[in-house]
Amino acid sequence: MFAWAPLPDHMAHMGALEFSKALLQEAQVAVSPGVGFGEYGEGFVRLALVENEHRIRQAVRQLERATK
């Protein structure tokens, strides 16, 4: 139901919270910053896989564009 993903190397300097905000703004995809789940979550985001397959594929495309 959830997947943890590391921040891309070239964007890791942003930290999980700022990276999550940027994804919402630029990709229109909401993720949870890992730091919200404890100190070891920094550098990761949590993705909820609760949408249908079409919407998940759309979100992945938008994430790919925003993180290049």
N, C-alpha and C positions, 0 to 999 in steps of 0.2 A: 504494500500500500504506500510505503514511503521509500525514497531513495536518497542516499547521501552522496553529494558530489563535491569534489574539491574545487576551489576557485581556480580558474585558469592561471598558469604561472605568471603571465604578463599582466594579470589584474589582481594578483594576490596582495599587492601593497595597499589595496583599498580596504581590506578587511571585509569580513562577512556582512556586516550591517550595511556599509556603504555600497558594496557590490549588489546586495539584495535590492536596495533602493534604486540603483542604476538599472537593474533588470526590469523593475516595475515601470520605470520611466521610459526606457528605450525599447524594451521588448514587449511591454504590456503583459508580462508574466510575473506572477507573484510566487516567491519562494520564501522559506523561512531561514533567516541567518542562523548558522550553527551555533554561534556564540550565545544565542538565547536558550540553548540546552546545556550550557555549562562551559567552563573554560576550555575544555578539549574540543569544543565545536568550532572554535575560531579557525577560519580557513576553509570552512565547508558551508554548504547550503543544503537544506532539506527540501526535496520536491515531493509533493503529494500526487500520487498517480491515481486520481479519483475521477478523472474525466473519461469520456469515451475515447477510443483509439484515434479517431479523426482529430479531436481537440488536442490530444497529447502530441501527435505528429506536428500539428500546427505550432504548438508551443515550442517544440524542439527546433523547428525551422527559425522561429523568431529568436530563440536563444542563440542559435548558431550565428545569425546575422549580428546580434548585439555584442557578441563576445569575440569577434574577429579582430 
